[in-house]
Amino acid sequence: MVKITARQVEKAEERAAEQERQRDAAGERLTAAPYSEVAAQELTEASQLAAQLRASARELREKFEEQVAAERSAASREEREKAAAAEIAAAGRELKTATGKLEAAAVQAQDALVALMQEAEGYDALVERHAGVLEAAGLGLDGETGGGHGLLDTTVRVRGVSYESLAPAGVLLWVARRVAEARLPQQNSTAAALTGLAGYGSWERRGDGLLACVPAVKAVKYPEPPRLLNADQVAAAAASK
């Protein structure tokens, strides 16, 4: 970027002022000889050139002032950064540490969810296998022990204790939903969205009580959101004061 100097601006303004004087002189000559085509042409040309030079000088002045302002801002910013050097260093250090902890926690959570899915898949495979074996042995779900396949699930019953199949994706979403319900504000729609995705309000209505022993996530207490008042309520509240 070409640096503009104050002297360049002054020269441009001087040229514009000189041309304006020549334009005024041409105007005086035309006034003295109003029917002179030569004088009229000289005034036209002098006026056009004066306008061009003045516009150029004005544009150069604006760019010069912007340049000066930018230089001052850069200088003042450098001073502000020096004054805040300790805070800047602390921000970089603490955020770098926090980033590392967050990434480590994400890795742990990801590994835990993979393990959860693997256990869910293994559980489903066992339910499916034992249900098939018991059905093949002529033991259906009409007694305390047996196996059976429904439209959406598979069940094994062993001496009155039921084991129902689950969708591995469902248990993943079930865990995520419980965490969202406990950790996010009520007005956040994430928990509701996860419930809809899971399609398993039936998790809490399972006949085998699977995962019933999983402790609840400790909830975060948020302040109550402000009540929204309509115009009549606002007016009534104002009148009561």
C-alpha positions as CSV (number, residue, x, y, z in Angstrom):
1,M,0.0,0.0,0.0
2,V,1.4,3.4,-1.1
3,K,1.8,5.8,1.9
4,I,0.3,9.2,1.4
5,T,2.2,12.2,2.8
6,A,0.9,15.4,4.1
7,R,2.9,17.3,1.5
8,Q,1.2,15.3,-1.3
9,V,-2.2,16.4,0.0
10,E,-1.1,20.0,0.3
11,K,0.2,20.0,-3.3
12,A,-3.0,18.5,-4.6
13,E,-5.1,21.2,-2.8
14,E,-2.8,23.9,-4.0
15,R,-3.2,22.7,-7.6
16,A,-7.0,22.6,-7.1
17,A,-7.0,26.2,-5.6
18,E,-4.8,27.5,-8.5
19,Q,-7.1,26.0,-11.1
20,E,-10.1,27.5,-9.3
21,R,-8.5,30.9,-9.6
22,Q,-8.0,30.3,-13.3
23,R,-11.6,29.3,-13.6
24,D,-12.7,32.5,-11.8
25,A,-10.5,34.6,-14.1
26,A,-12.0,32.8,-17.2
27,G,-15.4,33.7,-15.8
28,E,-14.4,37.4,-15.5
29,R,-13.2,37.3,-19.1
30,L,-16.5,35.9,-20.3
31,T,-18.4,38.5,-18.3
32,A,-16.4,41.2,-20.1
33,A,-17.1,39.5,-23.5
34,P,-20.3,37.6,-23.0
35,Y,-20.6,36.7,-26.7
36,S,-17.1,35.4,-27.1
37,E,-17.1,31.7,-27.9
38,V,-13.4,31.5,-27.1
39,A,-14.0,32.9,-23.6
40,A,-16.9,30.5,-23.1
41,Q,-14.8,27.5,-24.1
42,E,-12.0,28.6,-21.8
43,L,-14.5,28.9,-18.9
44,T,-15.9,25.4,-19.6
45,E,-12.5,23.8,-19.8
46,A,-11.2,25.6,-16.7
47,S,-14.4,24.7,-14.7
48,Q,-14.2,21.0,-15.6
49,L,-10.5,20.8,-14.7
50,A,-11.1,22.7,-11.5
51,A,-13.8,20.3,-10.5
52,Q,-11.6,17.3,-11.3
53,L,-8.7,18.6,-9.3
54,R,-10.8,19.6,-6.3
55,A,-12.5,16.1,-6.3
56,S,-9.1,14.4,-6.5
57,A,-7.7,16.6,-3.7
58,R,-10.7,15.9,-1.5
59,E,-10.4,12.1,-2.1
60,L,-6.7,12.3,-1.4
61,R,-7.4,14.2,1.8
62,E,-9.9,11.6,3.0
63,K,-7.5,8.7,2.3
64,F,-4.8,10.6,4.1
65,E,-7.0,11.1,7.2
66,E,-8.0,7.5,7.2
67,Q,-4.4,6.5,7.0
68,V,-3.5,8.8,10.0
69,A,-6.5,7.4,12.0
70,A,-5.4,3.8,11.3
71,E,-1.8,4.6,12.3
72,R,-3.0,6.2,15.6
73,S,-5.4,3.2,16.2
74,A,-2.6,0.8,15.6
75,A,-0.3,2.6,18.0
76,S,-3.0,2.9,20.7
77,R,-3.9,-0.8,20.3
78,E,-0.3,-1.7,20.8
79,E,-0.3,0.3,24.0
80,R,-3.5,-1.3,25.2
81,E,-2.1,-4.8,24.5
82,K,1.1,-3.9,26.5
83,A,-1.1,-2.7,29.4
84,A,-3.1,-6.0,29.3
85,A,-0.1,-8.2,28.8
86,A,-0.7,-10.2,32.0
87,E,-4.4,-10.8,31.2
88,I,-3.5,-11.8,27.6
89,A,-1.0,-14.3,28.9
90,A,-3.4,-15.7,31.4
91,A,-6.1,-16.1,28.8
92,G,-3.8,-18.0,26.5
93,R,-2.5,-20.2,29.3
94,E,-5.9,-21.0,30.9
95,L,-7.8,-21.5,27.6
96,K,-5.1,-23.9,26.3
97,T,-5.4,-25.9,29.5
98,A,-9.2,-25.9,29.4
99,T,-9.1,-27.0,25.7
100,G,-6.9,-30.0,26.7
101,K,-9.3,-31.0,29.5
102,L,-12.3,-30.6,27.3
103,E,-10.8,-32.7,24.5
104,A,-9.7,-35.4,27.1
105,A,-13.3,-35.5,28.5
106,A,-14.7,-35.8,25.0
107,V,-12.4,-38.7,24.3
108,Q,-13.5,-40.4,27.6
109,A,-17.2,-39.8,26.9
110,Q,-16.8,-41.1,23.4
111,D,-15.0,-44.3,24.6
112,A,-17.7,-44.8,27.3
113,L,-20.5,-44.4,24.7
114,V,-18.8,-46.9,22.4
115,A,-18.6,-49.3,25.4
116,L,-22.3,-48.7,26.2
117,M,-23.2,-49.5,22.6
118,Q,-21.2,-52.7,22.6
119,E,-22.8,-53.9,25.8
120,A,-26.2,-53.0,24.4
121,E,-25.5,-54.9,21.2
122,G,-24.3,-57.9,23.3
123,Y,-27.4,-57.8,25.5
124,D,-29.7,-57.8,22.5
125,A,-27.8,-60.7,20.9
126,L,-28.2,-62.7,24.1
127,V,-31.9,-62.0,24.3
128,E,-32.4,-62.9,20.7
129,R,-30.5,-66.1,21.0
130,H,-32.1,-67.3,24.2
131,A,-35.6,-66.4,23.0
132,G,-35.0,-68.5,19.9
133,V,-33.7,-71.5,21.9
134,L,-36.7,-71.4,24.3
135,E,-39.2,-71.0,21.5
136,A,-37.6,-73.9,19.7
137,A,-38.0,-75.9,22.9
138,G,-41.7,-75.1,22.9
139,L,-41.5,-72.6,25.7
140,G,-43.4,-69.5,24.8
141,L,-44.3,-66.5,26.9
142,D,-47.4,-68.2,28.3
143,G,-45.6,-69.4,31.4
144,E,-43.0,-68.1,33.9
145,T,-40.1,-69.3,31.6
146,G,-40.0,-68.9,27.9
147,G,-39.1,-66.8,24.9
148,G,-41.0,-64.9,22.3
149,H,-40.8,-62.4,19.5
150,G,-43.2,-59.5,19.3
151,L,-43.7,-56.9,16.5
152,L,-41.1,-54.5,17.9
153,D,-39.2,-56.5,20.6
154,T,-38.1,-59.9,21.8
155,T,-38.6,-61.1,25.3
156,V,-37.0,-63.9,27.4
157,R,-38.6,-64.9,30.7
158,V,-36.6,-67.0,33.3
159,R,-38.6,-68.1,36.3
160,G,-40.7,-65.0,36.2
161,V,-37.9,-62.5,35.5
162,S,-38.3,-60.8,32.1
163,Y,-35.5,-59.6,29.8
164,E,-36.7,-57.5,26.9
165,S,-34.6,-56.5,23.9
166,L,-33.6,-52.9,23.3
167,A,-32.4,-50.8,20.4
168,P,-28.7,-50.0,21.0
169,A,-29.4,-46.6,19.5
170,G,-32.2,-46.1,22.0
171,V,-30.0,-46.6,25.0
172,L,-27.5,-44.2,23.6
173,L,-30.2,-41.5,23.2
174,W,-31.6,-42.4,26.6
175,V,-28.3,-41.6,28.3
176,A,-27.9,-38.4,26.3
177,R,-31.5,-37.3,27.2
178,R,-31.0,-37.9,30.9
179,V,-27.8,-35.8,30.9
180,A,-29.6,-33.0,28.8
181,E,-32.6,-32.9,31.2
182,A,-30.3,-32.6,34.2
183,R,-27.7,-30.2,32.8
184,L,-29.6,-27.9,30.5
185,P,-32.2,-25.1,31.3
186,Q,-35.8,-26.1,30.9
187,Q,-36.3,-23.8,28.0
188,N,-33.6,-25.6,26.0
189,S,-35.2,-28.0,23.5
190,T,-32.4,-30.5,23.3
191,A,-33.9,-33.0,25.8
192,A,-37.3,-32.9,24.1
193,A,-35.6,-33.4,20.7
194,L,-33.6,-36.4,22.1
195,T,-36.8,-37.9,23.5
196,G,-38.4,-37.6,20.1
197,L,-35.5,-39.2,18.4
198,A,-35.3,-42.1,20.8
199,G,-39.0,-42.8,20.4
200,Y,-38.8,-44.4,23.8
201,G,-41.0,-42.8,26.4
202,S,-41.5,-46.5,26.8
203,W,-38.1,-46.8,28.4
204,E,-39.7,-45.9,31.7
205,R,-42.5,-48.3,31.1
206,R,-40.4,-51.4,30.3
207,G,-41.7,-54.6,32.0
208,D,-38.2,-55.8,32.9
209,G,-37.0,-52.6,34.7
210,L,-33.8,-52.5,32.6
211,L,-31.5,-49.7,33.6
212,A,-33.8,-48.8,36.6
213,C,-30.8,-49.0,38.9
214,V,-28.9,-46.4,36.9
215,P,-28.7,-43.4,39.3
216,A,-30.1,-40.1,38.2
217,V,-27.8,-37.4,36.9
218,K,-27.3,-34.6,39.5
219,A,-29.4,-31.7,38.2
220,V,-28.2,-28.1,37.8
221,K,-30.5,-25.6,39.4
222,Y,-31.2,-22.6,37.1
223,P,-33.0,-19.4,38.2
224,E,-36.6,-19.3,37.1
225,P,-37.1,-17.5,33.8
226,P,-38.9,-14.2,34.0
227,R,-42.7,-14.4,33.4
228,L,-43.9,-13.0,30.2
229,L,-46.7,-10.5,30.7
230,N,-49.2,-9.3,28.1
231,A,-50.2,-5.7,27.7
232,D,-53.1,-5.9,30.1
233,Q,-51.0,-7.5,32.9
234,V,-48.3,-4.8,32.4
235,A,-51.0,-2.1,32.7
236,A,-52.5,-3.7,35.8
237,A,-49.1,-4.0,37.5
238,A,-48.4,-0.4,36.8
239,A,-51.7,0.7,38.1
240,S,-51.2,-1.2,41.4
241,K,-48.0,0.7,42.2
